[in-house]
Amino acid sequence: MTGDITIPTGETLVIEAGTVVTIAPACNLWAEGDIDVRGTDDDPVWFRARDDTPWGGIIHDRAGQYHHTFFVSGGGDGTQVFG
């Protein structure tokens, strides 16, 4: 992911088990729609920085579904409050 991405209202982003989402510095995923992350014990999903510079975060309009998901090096967009 090299820039901000928006999931539109009424749409669902499905991320399958074993996926590694590599994100550029300060990039955000805006979820106006739904996120369904389908990691498993054996094949978790990873959201991680492309390099050593933190990526932004995931901003939800409503709750997402995250199963067996790891987030590494997020929170790098100083214009947003995460947590």
C-alpha positions in Angstrom: 0.0 0.0 0.0 1.7 3.2 -1.2 -1.0 5.8 -0.4 -4.2 6.2 1.6 -7.0 3.8 0.7 -10.8 4.3 1.4 -13.2 1.4 1.6 -16.5 3.1 0.4 -19.8 2.8 2.4 -21.6 -0.4 1.4 -18.4 -2.2 0.3 -16.4 -4.9 2.2 -12.6 -5.4 2.0 -11.8 -9.1 2.7 -8.3 -10.0 3.6 -7.6 -13.7 3.5 -5.4 -15.8 5.8 -1.6 -15.6 5.3 -1.8 -12.1 3.7 1.0 -9.6 4.6 -0.2 -6.0 4.0 2.9 -3.9 3.6 2.2 -0.2 4.1 4.3 2.9 3.2 5.1 5.6 5.8 2.2 7.6 7.1 -0.4 5.8 4.9 -3.9 5.2 6.3 -6.7 2.8 5.5 -10.0 4.6 5.9 -12.9 2.2 6.5 -16.2 3.8 5.7 -17.4 0.3 4.7 -16.5 -3.0 6.3 -13.2 -4.8 6.9 -13.2 -8.6 7.3 -9.7 -10.0 8.1 -9.7 -13.8 8.1 -6.4 -14.8 9.6 -6.0 -18.2 11.3 -3.8 -19.7 14.0 -1.6 -21.2 11.3 -1.8 -18.3 8.8 -2.3 -15.0 10.5 -2.6 -11.7 8.7 0.1 -9.0 9.2 -0.1 -5.2 8.7 3.4 -3.9 8.8 5.6 -1.0 7.7 7.2 -1.2 4.2 10.5 -0.1 5.8 11.5 1.0 9.3 9.2 4.2 9.1 5.8 3.7 10.8 2.7 3.6 8.6 -0.4 5.6 9.7 -3.3 3.5 10.9 -6.8 2.1 10.2 -9.6 4.5 10.8 -13.1 3.0 11.1 -16.6 4.5 10.8 -17.7 1.3 12.5 -16.2 -1.9 13.9 -14.2 -4.3 11.7 -13.7 -8.0 12.0 -10.1 -8.9 12.8 -9.2 -12.6 13.3 -5.6 -13.6 14.1 -4.2 -10.3 13.0 -0.9 -8.5 13.9 -0.2 -4.8 13.5 3.4 -3.7 13.5 4.8 -0.2 13.3 1.6 1.7 12.9 0.6 5.1 14.3 3.0 7.1 12.1 0.5 9.7 10.8 0.9 12.6 13.2 -2.3 14.2 11.9 -4.4 11.4 13.4 -5.0 10.2 17.0 -4.8 6.4 17.3 -5.5 4.3 20.3 
